[in-house]
Amino acid sequence: MGSMSAGGSLLPFRSPRKATANFPFSSCYKSVTELRRLIAAGRPREANELLADWLRVMRTGDPGQVKSALLTAREKCGSWAGVADEVASAIAELGREWEAGKCQVFEEHASTETLRRGITLCGAGLQCAPDARRAVLFTVEGERHTLGLSLAELVLGEAGWRCFWLGEGPPSDELRSLVEKIGPDLVVVSASSVTPTKAVARYQAELSRIATIGNVEVVLAGDGA
Ligand code: B12
């Protein structure tokens, strides 16, 4: 899994594609599910309790309670990057519960949305200098998996960046205007494995072209990057 804290900095996550022409998606999917189950079964008890605590607070539906839990975890971990890795494990656990039929789609949506709102509340408390470097965060077009980026916003904010959160990505023909109007030093773009590789590659090509013209750094992240 990609990490927000490895080496103490933001690292783009790159993993091999899960399915190939010779390895049909359905059988690959089952093996990933099974792998997750085995990993969960082998985890120390305290780790499972920690994940259960996160799931409990996400299920309250109360972003304020999530905010409190996040701030407590920030104190304990010493950085938002550490919290991001912990929370990412909890969301993966939620996905595993859904795969195992232990939670329904609406319950998963309610939990992740409560988490997203809690993260946003924490982000609102981060201050940055007037001349702070600017980062703009969005996904590739059509991608709705934004939680990794939400966590990355906290990590960047803590490191003194002024973040412009766009969430779901704009069409690629708007990228040039986006860079001209926002004037970012850094563009952070994520993609999950849901977005087809070719679509990610097309978006990335246009982004790289615009970034080179505008002299902007680019971070590509997520397991579809
Ligand atoms: C929450 C969730 C959703 C939510 C997203 C809400 C939101 N605001 O983000 C909603 C309900 C919108 C959703 C929709 C869909 N989802 Co969904 N979703 C998930 C779930 C449960 C968790 C994903 C997540 O947020 N993880 C937490 C983040 C923090 O972790 P992460 O994304 O893995 O990212 C890690 C790294 O990649 C990296 N990273 C990610 N972003 C960034 C950014 C930066 C800057 C950095 C440094 C690192 C980084 O760090 C993270 C931590 O290690 C997963 C299940 C699972 N097991 O993962 C399914 C899952 C990803 N979804 C899946 C699917 C199929 C879909 C839908 C197609 C379902 C549908 N039929 O509509 C749609 C797709 C919509 C779209 N066009 O994008 C599949 C994908 C399978 C595949 N590869 O094809 C999964 C795996 C579920 C499953 N088992 O089938 N989903």
Residues whose N, C-alpha, C, O or C-beta is under 5 A from the ligand:
A	BS01	B12	M1 G2 S3 L10 L11 P12 F13 A88 I91 A92 G95 R96 T112 G142 E143 R144 H145 T146 L147 G148 L149 A152 V188 S190 S193 V194 A221 G222 D223
